[in-house]
Amino acid sequence: MVSQDEMRREKGFKIWRFFVYSAIGLFLFFVPVPAAGTTSIMLDHIVTVIHRIFGENIQYYTLAVVIAGALIPFISKSWNKSAFNMLFTGFKVLGVFIGLMVVSGIGPAFVLDDNMGPFLYYSLAVNLSLLIPLGGAALGLILGYGFLVFIGVLLEPLMRKLFKTPGRSAMDAMASLVGSYSVGLLITNRTYQQGLYSKKEGLIIATGFSTVSVTIMVVVARTLDLMDYWVLFFITVMLVTFAVTAITAYLPPVRNEKESYFNDKNQITEEDYEGNILEYAWYKAKQQSHSSRPLSRDIWMNLTEALKMTASVVPSVLSIGLFGLIIAEYTDVITWVSYIYYPLLYLFPLENVPLIAEAVTISIVEMFLPSLLVAEADIVTRFIVGVCSISAIVFLSGLVPAVLSTSLNLQVWKLLAVWFIRTVLSLLIVIPLALIIF
């Protein structure tokens, strides 16, 4: 039992770190700043500055990351530990060849097509290779000095009731929203390794909160010519995404996931406290601020971990993403699979059922592809597909490799099952909304 008197007696904590470091971290991740004609978070501006300083040379850094990612499994001798490791390592090696072809401009036409290899490399791989390390290094500012604990205690009742996750998982969602799903997964993985999430909670958070950033949402809205409805679009995306997350937490396969912990390290404790929850949250924040590592060491440890994830994710984005794009472009597989959505879609008075079905199906490959597919369609179709492409969350060219590179050890079939369930639920929610609005 933690009494009010005990909380008041806590003296000598290095509480200034809570205010200073947390404020810097929040500024970097969450405060939109106008600069060079655009308004975005500072982390995104830093990436833009790096692009401008190094220009085309940044592609060689990304290529080095891709090569490192392919070599690490062989250096660590982990490439043949399981069939999955062998398959995943094969994708990483393939990513090296794709990267080399794109950078050199030498290779088959289907790889060098602007909508294939170059799109994956310059739009995704380059940005991820910069954003994940920078975001990872800065994460210590909001993770290590009390802010995450403070938010976690305050939101615990709400998060537990709606999503079956700890209150601290709200920070995973916030980091994804303003940074990227990769940054959110860094928080999820770090917190899971500390024994503060169970595997089931990790699955809910990774597939329910790790959405794309607001910046990507803007790109989707622009592509779909929905910027005149930006506020409506953004609010709808958020409502649909988190409503679907709340529902899937009670459905298989999420419901059936084990409540196990990383290395059996369950660090979650249920403490009683007297007084209001705000006072207790402040007490817990002071505790962490006092016991945390020096900032330089914390940044270095987070940067190291983020670089490892970057090297694991980026090669797979190239290879798995290209594989999916080839299937979509040169086969009828997407069309065949899309038939599964027809019974649901024909329940509503929609103009483009086949187009919507194909668009939501191809979202499993890359979340940006549906927008390209329906860019010339009617506004109802564009709105539905735009929202669903984001709220589905799971896609093979980005989130799946990122999740597989964490310590959660989730099976691919579970991620695919969650994608399908999220897509169906997203359609059921957003279609009536779109028909009413437009």
MARKEVO-351008 format. One line per field, with one value per residue (C-alpha): z, y, x. Coordinates in nm, 3 decimals. Layout:
up = Z,... .
north = Y,... .
east = X,... .
//
This chain:
up = 0.000,-0.105,0.118,0.038,0.309,0.148,-0.187,-0.039,0.141,-0.184,-0.201,-0.400,-0.720,-1.034,-1.133,-1.362,-1.611,-1.626,-1.734,-1.957,-2.138,-2.170,-2.310,-2.569,-2.663,-2.697,-2.908,-3.143,-3.186,-3.138,-3.204,-3.565,-3.672,-3.991,-4.184,-4.548,-4.659,-4.484,-4.139,-3.977,-3.662,-3.597,-3.652,-4.005,-4.063,-3.950,-4.202,-4.471,-4.380,-4.402,-4.746,-4.861,-4.720,-4.866,-5.171,-5.387,-5.174,-4.909,-5.132,-5.071,-4.695,-4.738,-4.958,-4.685,-4.436,-4.671,-4.713,-4.337,-4.278,-4.511,-4.355,-3.987,-3.991,-4.131,-3.891,-3.593,-3.737,-3.689,-4.054,-4.036,-3.686,-3.828,-4.157,-4.094,-4.032,-4.358,-4.550,-4.392,-4.455,-4.817,-4.847,-4.700,-4.951,-5.230,-5.093,-5.151,-5.519,-5.561,-5.391,-5.613,-5.926,-5.831,-5.732,-6.036,-6.277,-6.415,-6.407,-6.551,-6.666,-6.424,-6.130,-6.257,-6.340,-6.147,-5.965,-5.863,-5.732,-5.734,-5.556,-5.280,-5.251,-5.256,-5.103,-4.833,-4.778,-4.776,-4.537,-4.305,-4.296,-4.161,-3.953,-3.745,-3.610,-3.548,-3.386,-3.182,-3.047,-2.944,-2.785,-2.463,-2.393,-2.346,-2.245,-1.976,-1.752,-1.624,-1.894,-2.023,-1.667,-1.593,-1.901,-1.837,-1.486,-1.596,-1.895,-1.737,-1.661,-2.012,-2.204,-1.998,-2.045,-2.418,-2.555,-2.283,-2.281,-2.019,-2.011,-2.133,-2.469,-2.549,-2.613,-2.877,-3.062,-3.027,-3.151,-3.457,-3.529,-3.528,-3.623,-3.794,-3.715,-3.693,-3.412,-3.234,-3.264,-3.114,-2.803,-2.807,-2.840,-2.574,-2.330,-2.402,-2.337,-2.003,-1.904,-1.905,-2.185,-2.224,-2.567,-2.607,-2.525,-2.768,-3.045,-2.974,-2.969,-3.272,-3.493,-3.341,-3.265,-3.507,-3.776,-4.031,-3.941,-4.002,-4.275,-4.468,-4.409,-4.573,-4.873,-4.899,-4.874,-5.140,-5.375,-5.332,-5.369,-5.020,-4.869,-4.877,-4.628,-4.435,-4.083,-4.153,-4.312,-4.022,-3.753,-3.937,-3.973,-3.601,-3.497,-3.730,-3.648,-3.272,-3.283,-3.485,-3.240,-2.949,-3.127,-3.245,-2.889,-2.814,-3.129,-3.231,-3.296,-3.058,-2.788,-2.791,-2.769,-2.464,-2.169,-2.167,-2.104,-2.256,-2.088,-1.828,-1.700,-1.575,-1.430,-1.407,-1.050,-0.919,-0.651,-0.421,-0.357,-0.155,-0.295,-0.656,-0.959,-1.072,-0.751,-0.783,-1.149,-1.043,-0.770,-1.018,-1.267,-1.001,-0.918,-1.278,-1.328,-1.026,-1.130,-1.503,-1.691,-1.801,-2.121,-2.335,-2.243,-2.297,-2.643,-2.740,-2.629,-2.809,-3.124,-3.127,-3.092,-3.359,-3.606,-3.560,-3.635,-3.937,-4.082,-4.031,-4.173,-4.479,-4.689,-4.632,-4.734,-5.072,-5.140,-4.993,-5.126,-5.479,-5.463,-5.375,-5.643,-5.909,-5.807,-5.822,-6.158,-6.354,-6.213,-6.130,-5.776,-5.619,-5.830,-5.727,-5.358,-5.373,-5.446,-5.075,-5.006,-5.264,-5.036,-4.778,-5.027,-5.216,-4.895,-4.963,-5.260,-5.388,-5.743,-5.762,-5.570,-5.777,-5.752,-5.376,-5.329,-5.523,-5.348,-4.995,-5.096,-5.231,-4.904,-4.759,-4.997,-4.943,-4.777,-5.037,-5.339,-5.282,-5.318,-5.656,-5.769,-5.691,-5.747,-6.032,-5.870,-5.713,-5.375,-5.176,-5.314,-5.252,-4.895,-4.809,-4.958,-4.805,-4.455,-4.489,-4.627,-4.306,-4.050,-4.174,-4.038,-4.141,-4.475,-4.611,-4.737,-4.404,-4.083,-4.115,-4.149,-3.869,-3.635,-3.726,-3.637,-3.279,-2.988,-2.993,-3.207,-3.373,-3.651,-3.997,-4.022,-3.716,-3.872,-4.193,-3.998,-3.809,-4.138,-4.282,-3.969,-3.948,-4.315,-4.281,-3.966,-4.120,-4.421,-4.201,-4.007,-4.274,-4.560,-4.378,-4.261,-4.615,-4.760,-4.497,-4.536,-4.915 .
north = 0.000,0.337,0.616,0.983,1.068,0.839,1.000,1.347,1.245,1.150,1.404,1.439,1.285,1.421,1.542,1.814,1.536,1.452,1.805,1.886,1.556,1.475,1.823,1.783,1.438,1.555,1.848,1.622,1.371,1.552,1.928,2.037,2.299,2.508,2.506,2.543,2.576,2.264,2.187,1.866,1.732,1.812,1.451,1.468,1.805,1.658,1.375,1.635,1.835,1.521,1.451,1.802,1.792,1.456,1.459,1.149,1.015,0.911,0.618,0.468,0.484,0.300,0.043,-0.010,-0.068,-0.323,-0.508,-0.504,-0.646,-0.936,-1.007,-1.000,-1.337,-1.505,-1.327,-1.418,-1.769,-1.736,-1.773,-2.151,-2.186,-2.245,-2.265,-1.918,-1.775,-1.926,-1.785,-1.440,-1.434,-1.525,-1.223,-1.003,-1.129,-1.070,-0.718,-0.656,-0.747,-0.529,-0.237,-0.279,-0.287,0.027,0.228,0.122,0.141,-0.199,-0.480,-0.619,-0.367,-0.497,-0.420,-0.076,0.034,0.357,0.196,-0.109,-0.109,0.269,0.334,0.087,0.206,0.584,0.622,0.358,0.214,0.545,0.710,0.410,0.385,0.741,0.761,0.444,0.525,0.893,0.810,0.532,0.758,1.021,0.772,0.765,1.120,1.012,0.651,0.675,0.971,0.924,1.053,0.710,0.591,0.907,0.863,0.491,0.529,0.791,0.595,0.251,0.231,0.343,0.130,-0.181,-0.145,-0.072,-0.253,-0.496,-0.326,-0.127,0.251,0.294,0.146,0.486,0.608,0.337,0.471,0.831,0.748,0.568,0.851,1.127,0.927,0.593,0.240,0.148,0.400,0.273,-0.084,0.022,0.129,-0.190,-0.413,-0.228,-0.239,-0.608,-0.693,-0.516,-0.749,-0.471,-0.622,-0.979,-1.142,-1.104,-0.735,-0.701,-0.856,-0.617,-0.315,-0.413,-0.483,-0.231,0.084,0.071,0.273,0.490,0.846,1.155,1.248,0.930,0.994,1.333,1.166,0.924,1.209,1.410,1.112,1.058,1.430,1.437,1.728,1.942,1.690,1.643,1.695,1.465,1.207,1.213,1.189,0.903,0.716,0.749,0.644,0.346,0.233,0.231,0.099,-0.197,-0.247,-0.257,-0.522,-0.744,-0.764,-0.985,-1.200,-1.484,-1.503,-1.213,-1.344,-1.682,-1.548,-1.660,-1.426,-1.512,-1.270,-1.216,-1.463,-1.515,-1.166,-1.036,-0.693,-0.585,-0.519,-0.418,-0.156,-0.007,0.363,0.619,0.949,1.042,0.876,1.196,1.210,0.845,0.893,1.179,0.963,0.682,0.932,1.067,0.714,0.641,0.980,0.915,0.565,0.624,0.604,0.910,1.059,0.989,0.621,0.596,0.756,0.521,0.209,0.316,0.407,0.069,-0.115,0.101,0.039,-0.336,-0.306,-0.085,-0.341,-0.612,-0.423,-0.236,-0.534,-0.714,-0.409,-0.419,-0.791,-0.866,-0.540,-0.609,-0.964,-0.829,-0.559,-0.815,-1.035,-0.735,-0.613,-0.934,-1.188,-1.213,-1.335,-1.008,-1.018,-1.376,-1.309,-0.995,-1.201,-1.285,-0.928,-0.925,-1.060,-0.791,-0.506,-0.592,-0.530,-0.159,0.065,0.114,0.209,0.027,-0.300,-0.482,-0.184,-0.148,-0.523,-0.524,-0.210,-0.341,-0.676,-0.521,-0.331,-0.644,-0.588,-0.214,0.029,0.302,0.088,0.106,0.485,0.456,0.203,0.421,0.770,0.840,0.683,0.856,1.024,0.754,0.487,0.703,0.781,0.417,0.283,0.560,0.491,0.112,0.118,0.289,0.119,-0.231,-0.152,-0.484,-0.491,-0.706,-0.438,-0.260,-0.354,-0.734,-0.733,-0.476,-0.691,-1.004,-0.826,-0.768,-1.011,-1.080,-1.392,-1.368,-1.607,-1.467,-1.640,-1.450,-1.119,-1.210,-1.318,-0.989,-0.799,-0.976,-0.923,-0.557,-0.504,-0.658,-0.459,-0.138,-0.181,-0.248,0.073,0.316,0.229,0.346,0.658,0.738,0.687,0.917,1.187,1.196 .
east = 0.000,0.142,0.013,-0.026,0.229,0.487,0.432,0.474,0.794,0.970,1.252,1.569,1.442,1.601,1.259,1.394,1.468,1.099,1.013,1.310,1.366,0.996,0.927,1.203,1.076,0.717,0.830,1.024,0.743,0.415,0.433,0.367,0.619,0.597,0.924,1.025,0.664,0.538,0.402,0.518,0.683,1.049,1.155,1.016,1.184,1.518,1.479,1.401,1.713,1.927,1.779,1.868,2.221,2.317,2.090,2.112,2.398,2.146,2.050,2.396,2.347,2.017,2.190,2.451,2.169,2.013,2.343,2.406,2.059,2.132,2.473,2.368,2.185,2.498,2.733,2.514,2.462,2.088,1.991,1.936,1.789,1.441,1.256,1.119,1.467,1.589,1.292,1.323,1.700,1.631,1.403,1.677,1.933,1.684,1.640,2.012,1.984,1.676,1.853,2.158,1.945,1.750,2.057,2.260,1.968,2.064,1.812,1.489,1.232,0.968,1.201,1.306,0.953,0.884,0.590,0.792,1.150,1.210,0.879,0.965,1.324,1.289,0.942,0.972,1.320,1.509,1.265,1.255,1.635,1.647,1.333,1.373,1.724,1.644,1.313,1.471,1.745,1.492,1.253,1.453,1.340,0.977,1.039,1.302,1.230,0.878,0.643,0.539,0.473,0.273,0.052,0.024,-0.114,-0.368,-0.495,-0.485,-0.860,-0.961,-0.711,-0.788,-1.161,-1.161,-0.856,-0.740,-0.398,-0.203,-0.238,0.118,0.013,-0.141,0.214,0.262,-0.040,0.076,0.427,0.288,0.049,0.310,0.619,0.554,0.443,0.811,0.865,0.555,0.683,1.016,0.826,0.618,0.924,1.119,0.828,0.763,1.129,1.103,0.819,0.560,0.348,0.231,0.253,-0.124,-0.103,0.187,-0.026,-0.314,-0.082,0.127,-0.176,-0.416,-0.219,0.078,-0.093,0.083,0.175,-0.034,0.214,0.129,-0.240,-0.197,-0.030,-0.323,-0.576,-0.393,-0.375,-0.748,-0.826,-0.977,-0.783,-1.098,-1.236,-0.912,-1.049,-1.344,-1.114,-0.867,-1.135,-1.304,-0.973,-0.906,-1.256,-1.264,-0.909,-0.955,-1.312,-1.187,-0.900,-1.144,-1.353,-1.064,-0.931,-1.231,-1.207,-0.974,-0.683,-0.615,-0.849,-0.672,-0.315,-0.118,-0.063,0.308,0.596,0.939,1.176,0.899,0.983,0.648,0.721,0.358,0.251,-0.089,-0.025,-0.284,-0.271,-0.456,-0.573,-0.645,-0.491,-0.315,-0.112,-0.016,0.085,0.311,0.467,0.546,0.691,0.928,1.040,1.139,1.303,1.522,1.631,1.680,2.011,2.213,2.073,2.380,2.378,2.004,2.027,2.311,2.123,1.806,2.000,2.173,1.845,1.682,1.966,1.923,1.554,1.627,1.867,1.607,1.310,1.441,1.568,1.237,1.037,1.209,1.175,0.832,0.696,0.820,0.685,0.342,0.352,0.442,0.148,-0.084,0.046,0.103,-0.147,-0.517,-0.458,-0.576,-0.892,-0.966,-0.909,-1.120,-1.432,-1.449,-1.563,-1.843,-2.123,-2.047,-2.013,-2.332,-2.526,-2.479,-2.574,-2.219,-2.120,-1.784,-1.803,-1.533,-1.297,-1.343,-1.295,-0.968,-0.845,-0.898,-0.746,-0.428,-0.383,-0.222,0.070,0.127,-0.113,-0.054,-0.153,-0.532,-0.520,-0.349,-0.610,-0.916,-0.772,-1.018,-1.327,-1.628,-1.583,-1.764,-1.531,-1.224,-1.328,-1.405,-1.083,-0.871,-1.001,-0.978,-0.624,-0.512,-0.736,-0.639,-0.288,-0.125,0.062,0.344,0.582,0.612,0.439,0.470,0.853,0.873,0.661,0.856,1.181,1.061,1.086,0.710,0.765,0.424,0.324,0.258,-0.080,-0.201,-0.101,-0.283,-0.592,-0.593,-0.562,-0.866,-1.077,-0.975,-1.059,-1.406,-1.484,-1.349,-1.577,-1.879,-1.817,-1.700,-1.938,-2.255,-2.067,-1.952,-2.300,-2.451,-2.184,-2.170 .
//
